[in-house]
Amino acid sequence: MRVETKIHLNKFCPRPYQYKFISAFENKLFKKYLLIWPRRAGKDVVAFNMLLRAALDNVGVYFYLLPTFSQGRRIIFDSITNTGERFLDYIPKELIVSINTQEMKIKLINGSLLQVLGSDTFDTSIVGTNPKGIVWSEYALADSRSYSLARPILAANQGFCILISTPRGKNSLWELYNIALNFPEEWFVEKLTVDDTQHISMQEIEKDRAEGTMSDDLIAQEYYTSFQFGVEGAYYAKYLDKMRLNNRIGDVPWEGGLRVNTAWDIGYRDSTAIIWYQIAGQTIRIIDYYESSKQGLEHYINVVLSKPYTYSKHFGPHDLSVTEWGSGISRIEKARDLGLKFEILDGRSVVPNVSIEDGIECVRSSFSKMWIDEKNCKQLIKCLENYRQEFDIKRQVYKPQPLHNFASHGADALRYLCLSLPKTRDGLSAQELDQRWQQSQFGNQASMPRFFRDDNGY
């Protein structure tokens, strides 16, 4: 059942810069649309209306995804636009059969179903569903796994996706943007700045800058859709940029003559992250990285032991001694039983239990000695680029503590790595050096008393 939408078109008045996307979408020229538009350019208004038009034109299930479920309620279901209308007001009342406010579901007269969801619960909320169209709002902040999970469903249904966002550093949006540019036959890509949209005056932007409401970096990100300035409030972005300029992020091969250490951030419901690194003099060579979630300790230890590396030490967080519920065995004990020995002292991890702020400063001071393999540690680099302070929306300031998101686990593992450096031997002891010299001079007779050696020790 196709529903006439003229009554709806009278309410929705797109701006000139939006026509190109609307024309491509209404003519079904693509199945994938990526819109990188500046702040307050009307991304959600346009995308919501396009999803509604698709639902009225073709009966099916359609999802509108915000980064979290609570954001979906605040930004779409309960929000009021600049013109004083609610998003739900864009749907003519005569086309609505029912609205389930708790689940944020809207059933239309033609049988289509619109639902607002969060990418953080998408893995469970789409079970048993069969969407024909999905919008990702603020994809740069979304759980990118939601797109990976939905892509085969949409492909099977000949469905479409619309991803809208402003940049948030070089994260999953940056990666998808570059992929989309390489496949112009599959993707409609539109990256606009305030110069293109002219939806806000330069006087207002300059006022924000003068009053200190927005920094130059944030203005470049929000109004000029720049990926280059990292995330406002990011802890490590500028250090990584400097490393790139000095070619210290690239090919960092494993040196077989050096032992390998690991640093862990251990979680269960959250991700567990492992960094493999070597110490060569004062240089920290990060050669490998692994991250996964909802796996037992056995899984991660098997990953470590399956690598071809010769290990020296393994460092974990200070709470390794916590006893697991039900077993009465600490993680330290369980790991030892599985063949991996964490460095401990008096039953606790040797990694100092210092404040997060002090740990972050330790990481910052260690970047000058650090090299990172770009291929093996791609996810780690993404975590470090996007590890940032939490923003207090009410006060419009950054909180002192980090935001807990996908970037936290890799950043925490690096923090433990840097805190453990004093406990990581970066050279041989005097005794080991003497033993090696003796071995080089006398071979298998090095351990014999000098009197019995072939050359009598002279």
C-alpha positions as CSV (number, residue, x, y, z in Angstrom):
1,M,0.0,0.0,0.0
2,R,1.6,3.2,-1.1
3,V,0.5,6.4,0.8
4,E,0.2,9.8,-0.8
5,T,2.7,12.1,0.9
6,K,1.7,15.6,-0.4
7,I,0.4,16.6,3.1
8,H,3.8,15.7,4.5
9,L,5.7,17.6,1.8
10,N,4.0,20.8,2.8
11,K,5.6,20.6,6.3
12,F,9.1,19.7,5.2
13,C,10.9,22.5,3.4
14,P,14.4,21.5,2.5
15,R,17.2,24.0,2.0
16,P,18.9,24.4,-1.4
17,Y,22.1,22.5,-0.3
18,Q,19.9,19.5,0.7
19,Y,18.4,19.0,-2.8
20,K,21.2,17.0,-4.2
21,F,20.9,14.3,-1.6
22,I,17.1,14.3,-1.7
23,S,17.1,14.0,-5.5
24,A,19.5,11.1,-5.4
25,F,17.5,9.4,-2.6
26,E,14.1,9.8,-4.2
27,N,15.3,8.6,-7.5
28,K,16.8,5.6,-5.8
29,L,20.2,6.2,-7.4
30,F,22.1,4.5,-4.5
31,K,21.6,2.1,-1.6
32,K,24.3,3.8,0.6
33,Y,24.3,7.5,1.5
34,L,27.0,9.2,3.6
35,L,26.3,12.8,4.6
36,I,29.0,14.7,6.5
37,W,27.4,18.0,7.2
38,P,28.2,20.8,9.7
39,R,26.6,21.3,13.0
40,R,22.9,22.6,12.9
41,A,22.7,22.0,9.2
42,G,19.5,19.9,9.5
43,K,20.9,16.4,9.1
44,D,18.4,14.7,11.4
45,V,15.4,16.6,10.0
46,V,16.4,15.6,6.4
47,A,17.3,12.0,7.3
48,F,14.1,11.4,9.4
49,N,11.9,12.7,6.5
50,M,13.7,10.6,4.0
51,L,13.2,7.5,6.2
52,L,9.5,8.4,6.6
53,R,9.0,8.8,2.8
54,A,10.6,5.4,2.3
55,A,8.3,3.8,4.9
56,L,5.2,5.4,3.3
57,D,6.4,4.3,-0.2
58,N,7.4,0.7,0.6
59,V,5.9,-1.4,3.5
60,G,8.6,-2.6,5.8
61,V,10.5,-2.1,9.0
62,Y,12.7,1.1,9.3
63,F,15.1,2.0,12.0
64,Y,16.5,5.4,13.1
65,L,19.7,4.8,15.2
66,L,21.3,7.3,17.6
67,P,24.6,6.4,19.3
68,T,22.6,5.3,22.4
69,F,19.0,4.5,23.1
70,S,18.6,7.4,25.6
71,Q,19.9,9.8,22.9
72,G,17.3,8.5,20.5
73,R,14.6,9.4,23.0
74,R,16.1,12.8,23.7
75,I,17.0,13.9,20.2
76,I,14.3,12.3,18.1
77,F,11.3,11.2,20.1
78,D,11.1,14.0,22.6
79,S,13.0,16.7,20.7
80,I,11.7,20.0,19.4
81,T,13.2,21.5,16.3
82,N,14.4,25.1,15.8
83,T,11.0,25.9,14.2
84,G,9.2,24.7,17.3
85,E,8.0,21.3,15.9
86,R,8.5,17.9,17.4
87,F,10.2,15.4,15.0
88,L,7.0,13.3,15.4
89,D,5.0,16.2,14.0
90,Y,6.6,15.5,10.6
91,I,4.3,12.5,10.4
92,P,0.8,13.4,9.6
93,K,-1.5,12.2,12.4
94,E,-3.9,10.5,9.9
95,L,-1.0,8.2,8.8
96,I,-0.3,7.0,12.3
97,V,-2.0,3.8,13.7
98,S,-0.2,3.7,17.0
99,I,2.8,5.0,18.9
100,N,4.6,2.9,21.6
101,T,6.4,5.5,23.6
102,Q,8.3,3.1,25.7
103,E,9.8,1.2,22.8
104,M,9.8,4.3,20.5
105,K,7.8,2.4,17.8
106,I,5.5,4.1,15.3
107,K,3.1,2.0,13.3
108,L,1.9,3.6,10.1
109,I,-1.4,3.2,8.3
110,N,0.1,1.2,5.4
111,G,1.7,-1.3,7.8
112,S,5.2,0.1,7.9
113,L,7.0,0.3,11.3
114,L,9.4,3.1,12.3
115,Q,11.5,2.6,15.4
116,V,14.1,4.7,17.1
117,L,17.0,2.6,18.5
118,G,20.5,3.0,20.0
119,S,23.6,1.6,18.3
120,D,24.8,0.4,21.8
121,T,21.9,-2.1,22.0
122,F,21.6,-2.9,18.3
123,D,23.1,-6.4,18.5
124,T,20.1,-7.5,20.6
125,S,17.3,-5.1,19.4
126,I,17.4,-6.3,15.8
127,V,17.0,-10.0,16.6
128,G,14.1,-11.3,14.6
129,T,13.6,-8.1,12.6
130,N,14.1,-7.5,8.9
131,P,14.7,-3.8,8.2
132,K,14.5,-2.3,4.7
133,G,16.1,1.0,5.7
134,I,18.3,2.3,8.5
135,V,19.5,5.8,9.4
136,W,22.6,6.2,11.6
137,S,22.6,9.6,13.2
138,E,26.0,10.9,14.5
139,Y,27.7,7.8,13.2
140,A,31.1,9.1,14.4
141,L,29.9,8.5,17.9
142,A,28.0,5.3,17.2
143,D,29.1,1.7,17.8
144,S,30.5,0.9,14.4
145,R,29.7,-2.8,14.9
146,S,26.1,-1.9,14.5
147,Y,26.7,-1.1,10.8
148,S,28.7,-4.3,10.3
149,L,25.9,-6.3,11.8
150,A,23.2,-4.6,9.7
151,R,24.9,-4.5,6.4
152,P,24.2,-8.1,5.3
153,I,20.5,-7.8,6.4
154,L,20.1,-4.7,4.3
155,A,21.9,-6.3,1.3
156,A,19.6,-9.3,1.5
157,N,16.5,-7.0,1.5
158,Q,17.8,-4.7,-1.2
159,G,17.5,-2.1,1.5
160,F,19.3,1.2,2.0
161,C,21.3,3.0,4.7
162,I,21.8,6.7,5.4
163,L,24.7,7.7,7.7
164,I,24.9,11.3,8.9
165,S,27.4,12.9,11.1
166,T,30.0,15.6,11.8
167,P,33.5,14.4,12.2
168,R,35.0,13.3,15.6
169,G,38.6,12.7,14.7
170,K,39.9,9.9,12.5
171,N,37.7,7.2,13.8
172,S,35.1,4.8,12.2
173,L,33.5,7.7,10.3
174,W,36.8,8.7,8.8
175,E,37.4,5.1,7.7
176,L,34.0,4.7,6.2
177,Y,34.3,8.0,4.4
178,N,37.5,6.9,2.7
179,I,36.0,3.6,1.8
180,A,32.9,5.3,0.3
181,L,35.1,7.6,-1.8
182,N,36.8,4.6,-3.3
183,F,33.5,3.1,-4.4
184,P,31.6,6.0,-6.1
185,E,29.3,3.5,-7.9
186,E,28.0,2.3,-4.6
187,W,28.0,5.3,-2.4
188,F,26.5,8.8,-2.5
189,V,28.9,10.9,-0.5
190,E,28.4,14.5,0.4
191,K,30.9,16.5,2.7
192,L,29.8,20.1,3.2
193,T,31.1,23.0,5.3
194,V,29.4,26.1,6.5
195,D,30.7,27.8,3.4
196,D,28.5,25.5,1.4
197,T,25.4,25.5,3.6
198,Q,25.6,29.1,4.8
199,H,23.0,28.0,7.4
200,I,24.7,30.0,10.1
201,S,26.3,33.5,9.9
202,M,30.1,34.0,10.3
203,Q,29.3,36.7,12.9
204,E,27.7,34.0,15.1
205,I,30.7,31.7,14.7
206,E,33.1,34.5,15.5
207,K,31.0,35.4,18.5
208,D,31.4,31.8,19.8
209,R,35.1,32.0,19.2
210,A,35.5,35.4,20.9
211,E,33.4,34.3,24.0
212,G,35.5,31.1,24.3
213,T,32.4,29.0,23.8
214,M,34.2,27.1,20.9
215,S,37.9,26.7,20.3
216,D,39.4,27.0,16.8
217,D,39.7,23.2,16.7
218,L,36.1,22.7,17.6
219,I,34.9,25.3,15.0
220,A,37.0,23.5,12.4
221,Q,35.5,20.2,13.3
222,E,31.8,21.2,13.8
223,Y,31.4,23.9,11.1
224,Y,34.1,23.0,8.6
225,T,33.8,19.2,9.0
226,S,37.5,18.7,9.5
227,F,38.9,15.4,10.5
228,Q,42.3,16.8,11.1
229,F,41.9,18.4,14.5
230,G,41.0,15.2,16.4
231,V,38.4,15.1,19.1
232,E,38.0,18.2,21.2
233,G,39.2,17.2,24.7
234,A,41.3,14.3,23.3
235,Y,44.2,13.3,25.5
236,Y,46.6,11.9,22.9
237,A,45.6,13.2,19.5
238,K,48.4,15.8,19.1
239,Y,51.1,13.3,20.3
240,L,50.0,10.9,17.6
241,D,50.1,13.6,15.0
242,K,53.7,14.4,16.1
243,M,54.6,10.7,15.9
244,R,53.2,10.6,12.3
245,L,55.3,13.6,11.3
246,N,58.4,11.8,12.7
247,N,57.5,8.5,10.9
248,R,57.1,6.7,14.3
249,I,53.8,5.2,13.2
250,G,54.4,2.8,10.4
251,D,56.2,-0.5,9.9
252,V,57.6,-1.7,13.3
253,P,58.7,-5.3,12.8
254,W,59.1,-7.8,15.5
255,E,62.8,-8.2,16.4
256,G,63.5,-11.9,17.1
257,G,66.5,-11.1,19.3
258,L,64.4,-9.2,21.8
259,R,61.9,-10.6,24.2
260,V,58.3,-9.5,24.0
261,N,56.2,-8.1,26.9
262,T,52.4,-7.7,27.1
263,A,50.2,-5.1,28.9
264,W,46.5,-5.9,29.5
265,D,43.3,-4.2,30.3
266,I,41.0,-7.0,31.4
267,G,37.2,-6.9,31.3
268,Y,34.4,-9.3,30.6
269,R,31.3,-7.3,29.7
270,D,33.6,-4.6,28.5
271,S,36.4,-5.4,26.1
272,T,39.8,-6.9,27.0
273,A,42.7,-5.3,25.3
274,I,46.3,-6.6,25.0
275,I,49.4,-4.8,23.7
276,W,52.5,-6.6,22.7
277,Y,55.7,-4.5,22.9
278,Q,59.5,-4.8,23.0
279,I,62.0,-2.6,24.8
280,A,65.2,-1.7,22.9
281,G,67.3,0.6,25.1
282,Q,65.0,3.5,25.8
283,T,62.7,2.8,22.8
284,I,59.2,1.3,23.2
285,R,58.3,-0.8,20.2
286,I,54.6,-1.6,20.1
287,I,54.3,-4.4,17.6
288,D,50.9,-6.0,18.0
289,Y,47.4,-5.5,19.5
290,Y,44.3,-7.5,20.2
291,E,40.9,-6.6,21.5
292,S,37.7,-8.5,22.0
293,S,34.7,-8.7,24.4
294,K,32.5,-11.2,26.2
295,Q,35.3,-13.8,26.2
296,G,36.8,-15.7,29.1
297,L,40.3,-15.4,30.3
298,E,41.2,-18.7,28.6
299,H,40.5,-17.1,25.2
300,Y,42.9,-14.2,25.6
301,I,45.7,-16.4,27.1
302,N,45.3,-18.8,24.1
303,V,45.7,-15.8,21.8
304,V,48.9,-14.7,23.6
305,L,50.4,-18.2,23.7
306,S,49.6,-18.8,20.0
307,K,51.9,-15.9,18.9
308,P,55.4,-16.8,17.8
309,Y,57.0,-14.4,20.3
310,T,59.4,-15.3,23.1
311,Y,58.0,-13.6,26.2
312,S,59.6,-11.7,29.0
313,K,56.9,-10.3,31.3
314,H,53.1,-9.8,31.4
315,F,51.5,-6.8,33.1
316,G,47.9,-6.4,34.1
317,P,45.8,-3.9,36.0
318,H,46.0,-3.6,39.7
319,D,42.7,-5.5,40.3
320,L,44.1,-8.8,39.0
321,S,43.9,-10.2,42.5
322,V,40.1,-9.8,42.5
323,T,38.4,-13.2,43.1
324,E,36.0,-14.2,40.3
325,W,32.4,-14.8,41.4
326,G,31.6,-18.4,41.9
327,S,35.1,-19.9,41.5
328,G,36.9,-18.3,44.4
329,I,40.0,-18.1,42.3
330,S,41.7,-14.8,41.4
331,R,42.5,-13.9,37.8
332,I,46.2,-14.1,38.7
333,E,45.8,-17.7,39.9
334,K,43.6,-18.6,36.9
335,A,46.1,-17.2,34.4
336,R,49.0,-19.0,36.1
337,D,47.0,-22.3,35.9
338,L,46.5,-21.6,32.1
339,G,50.2,-21.1,31.5
340,L,50.6,-17.3,31.8
341,K,52.3,-15.7,34.7
342,F,51.5,-12.0,35.4
343,E,54.1,-9.9,37.2
344,I,52.9,-9.7,40.8
345,L,54.3,-8.6,44.2
346,D,52.7,-9.7,47.5
347,G,49.8,-11.1,45.5
348,R,49.1,-8.0,43.5
349,S,50.0,-6.6,40.1
350,V,53.2,-4.7,40.1
351,V,51.6,-2.0,37.9
352,P,51.2,1.0,40.3
353,N,47.7,1.8,41.4
354,V,47.9,5.5,40.6
355,S,45.1,7.9,39.6
356,I,43.9,8.0,36.0
357,E,45.2,11.5,35.7
358,D,48.7,10.5,36.8
359,G,48.6,7.5,34.5
360,I,47.6,9.7,31.5
361,E,50.6,12.0,32.2
362,C,52.9,9.0,32.3
363,V,51.6,8.0,28.9
364,R,52.1,11.5,27.5
365,S,55.7,11.6,28.8
366,S,56.4,8.2,27.1
367,F,55.2,9.1,23.6
368,S,58.6,10.5,22.7
369,K,60.1,7.1,23.1
370,M,57.3,5.2,21.4
371,W,57.0,3.5,17.9
372,I,53.7,1.9,16.9
373,D,53.1,-0.6,14.1
374,E,50.4,0.9,11.9
375,K,49.0,-2.4,10.5
376,N,49.0,-4.6,13.5
377,C,47.9,-1.9,15.9
378,K,45.2,-0.1,13.8
379,Q,42.5,-0.5,16.4
380,L,44.9,0.7,19.2
381,I,45.7,3.8,17.2
382,K,42.0,4.5,16.7
383,C,41.5,4.1,20.5
384,L,44.3,6.5,21.3
385,E,43.1,9.1,18.8
386,N,39.6,9.1,20.3
387,Y,40.4,8.8,24.0
388,R,39.0,12.0,25.4
389,Q,37.5,13.8,28.4
390,E,33.8,13.4,29.1
391,F,31.8,16.5,28.3
392,D,29.3,18.0,30.8
393,I,26.4,19.1,28.6
394,K,24.8,21.2,31.4
395,R,27.9,23.1,32.3
396,Q,29.3,23.1,28.8
397,V,32.7,22.1,30.2
398,Y,34.9,19.0,30.1
399,K,34.9,16.8,33.1
400,P,38.3,15.8,34.6
401,Q,37.7,12.1,33.9
402,P,37.8,10.3,30.6
403,L,34.7,9.3,28.7
404,H,34.1,5.6,28.9
405,N,33.6,4.4,25.3
406,F,35.2,2.1,22.8
407,A,38.5,3.9,23.1
408,S,38.9,3.3,26.8
409,H,40.2,-0.2,26.7
410,G,43.1,0.3,24.4
411,A,44.0,3.5,26.1
412,D,43.9,1.8,29.5
413,A,46.2,-1.0,28.3
414,L,48.7,1.6,27.1
415,R,48.5,3.3,30.5
416,Y,49.4,0.1,32.2
417,L,52.2,-0.4,29.7
418,C,53.8,2.9,30.5
419,L,53.3,2.6,34.3
420,S,55.0,-0.8,34.2
421,L,58.1,0.5,32.3
422,P,60.3,0.8,35.5
423,K,59.5,-2.9,36.1
424,T,60.3,-3.9,32.5
425,R,64.0,-4.6,32.0
426,D,65.3,-2.8,29.0
427,G,68.7,-4.3,29.1
428,L,70.8,-7.2,30.6
429,S,72.1,-7.2,34.1
430,A,75.9,-7.1,34.7
431,Q,75.8,-10.8,35.6
432,E,74.0,-11.7,32.3
433,L,76.4,-9.6,30.3
434,D,79.4,-11.5,31.9
435,Q,77.7,-14.8,31.2
436,R,77.2,-13.9,27.5
437,W,80.8,-12.8,27.2
438,Q,82.0,-16.0,28.8
439,Q,79.9,-18.0,26.4
440,S,81.2,-16.1,23.4
441,Q,84.8,-16.7,24.5
442,F,84.8,-20.3,25.7
443,G,81.6,-21.8,24.2
444,N,80.5,-25.0,26.1
445,Q,83.4,-24.7,28.5
446,A,82.2,-21.3,29.8
447,S,80.7,-22.9,32.9
448,M,83.9,-24.9,33.8
449,P,86.5,-23.6,36.2
450,R,89.3,-21.7,34.4
451,F,91.9,-24.4,35.3
452,F,90.0,-27.1,33.3
453,R,89.4,-25.0,30.2
454,D,91.5,-25.8,27.1
455,D,93.2,-22.4,27.2
456,N,93.4,-22.4,31.1
457,G,91.3,-19.3,31.1
458,Y,94.1,-17.1,29.5
